[in-house]
């Protein structure tokens, strides 16, 4: 085989061919561009300019702008015209001139094959911010040149590139760039160009950063490159047998890798170049998230993809090491969720990372499915008192509060407990209430001697929230008229407990609920001063101002408290 002999071309010929190619690309329909590019141009750093017009008729009325250009020719034997991008070196001295000029430069590189003289043009828009960034990189590296990427220039597309160039330069006055460090910027935004092109890549393209001043002046700041794109969302997907599940996922993408984390549990990672990837399970956080992850993994193994509409996870995953019997795992977790639901542990309950979950789950199944109640310390001689309120510690991190009714355990924070258990306080003396004073047998004449109250009225809120089966919505429901007589004086004490917990947790729903209790109480007992003071206190905690009437009312209450030597009222004020 005879080696191909290198064919050398004179630099003058290379420059001439390059200029001819660019001039040919300029002279294309609809003929809105006029070339002022000379092959033997002796300018300082520019090779000429392109005049841009708005109409075919070349006259002053239709003139838009002149664009400074630089044209470089280079030879190659490779079939480089098939590439969408190339890289080319630019001298620091040229970049300094482009930046000082302040109008940017539309830079062209034309590759020429010395054998058949085939050629391909590439372009790079260098707006003022691009030039400033290149100079900064050169200063940091100490180099005299820098290599930058260029895009393939297709015939008939140059006019749109020129208009993009004009728009960029108009938004990047050099005087604003130089003064940007002294300006107070209140907002930032990113801007891309050529975003609709097929070759556009967020991780390779330049992002221009602009800032807004308090006067709404847009200031060019710098260029940036996107390192990672993150997105978090929820999507309802359809899996086997038209089953709908609501799935949360987080997507992160870099130039090399696509990563999807489903329900903070199942992670898929795909190499974007090789289209290969892997997956792994994290530690179980909630029963619901783990079950959803198992279902989606099973779906992927069967269908080769994931059922999301908003993202496409294309790639071959190595699932040889998937534990056999994934369908059995799915069924086991569904059964476990059903048992946990009976005792009030929801599918969204977050388990502690340090807990021994296999031991915990097996214990739950043994006790509440297989009814091995003897495993609990609560049973004596194989029996337990009916209606007994039970605090059951299932592990070092999980405890539940249950009622033992009709020879079975009932979730204390569930609708069944509300329907079967009554909370009562005597009308004559409400000061001394036993914490476990809850009745399942409601007397026929209870209204004569008792007031019905929430079954949670004697429970401490801070202690209740520690229960794995705690449900604030059920507690809130227990204070509605069907379960609780709002005029009971214990309503006020209960509201104070919710206020105290708000001070600890800073959760607004508890403060709002305390306000609701006091307002409902005042609707029945309008002259109660303590309830009034509570509502004023809550308004202040909500950063709301008291009206003049409310402020006067507080002063009146304080005066009465002093006259009556009412310690409770003085403390409330």
C-alpha angles and dihedrals in degrees: 000000000000115000116237111252115230112249112213120210125203113251090232090057091046091052092046093051091047092053092046090053093051092046089052090052090049093051097066132121132308082035098219092139128078121194124225094174119130121193093220096041112158098196122140097256108331127082095207137285145272120234114214122207132185096220138032091252106088105219139124093263091061097042115121111170148323116243119205112226140192121201124196128179127204136174129233137166093207122100086249094154087080091064120092092210141026134182125235134181122241124196118240093230091059092049091051090055092047091052095046090052088058097210101091123228136254101222122202129192118189118196116208128193107219091206102057099005092236111159141194129193125219129186142202126192109219107189120181093269090051091052093048090051092050091050091050091052091049092049090050094048098038090225125141095219140027133207116229133180123255128198127227112260113219121204113265096023102087095092092061090049090052092051090049089051092051092050093050095048092048089055093049110057109179093227090059092048091052093046097044094095091063095047126094107236118199101176137026133202137181123226129192132191129214089021093151095055120109091234094054114126121181091210096051102037127088117254115206115216118213128181132205123222125212086263089057092250113153112227125192107231114168147312123265141186123223109240099178139003117210130190133173124189148140125244134181107227131187116229134169118347092005092295111163120212130176108230129189119204141170121219123199122178132185130174090272107027143043117204127186122185112194118205089340085284115075118051126196120190122188128186103225094210101045094030088223127123150146141228138215140184122239124210116297110266102171132002091236095052093047093049092049089050092052091049092050092047089051089049091051093049090052100040105025093235143054122261096238119129098194097054136031117216102199117179145086113271124201103235099159091111095054109129109258115246100041090159089056089051090052092051091046092053091046089055092046091050090052092053092045090050090056091058093040103257101137126214088248096055108124113226122213115261090227095054122110095238099181090054092045094049094045089050092052091052093046095050104036103028101033091034094229092160091159086079087072122082089220095079119088119191089349093299137095131197114259117249090018112157105229130200103201121191108207095176140345088281106029126067129161135196113224139169120226105222131161091357094304139086118258126194106256089210095050139100091250092059091050092051096047104034128064128203115211138175125187115254093221099052121019097160100088114051123163114231090231096042094131124135133203094183107068113203116234093233097041094127091066096061107012143054119214114237138175112287086229096054093104094044120100110238095216090054094044095056089059090065113099090221096048113136118186092193090060090047090050090049090053090065095056120108094265092063106021136047101222094203091065108117090228087071089077093050090049091051090054089055090054090048090051091051090050088056088056101040103027088218108152096209091070094051091046090051092050089052091050092052093051094046092050090047091052090051087063099032104028096172097056106122097194092057089050092051090049092055091050091049091051092050090054091049087053089055091247122141122240117237120242089253092053092048091051089048091056091052090051091050092049090051092051091047091055094047093048094040087231104172095186092052093045089052091049091053 
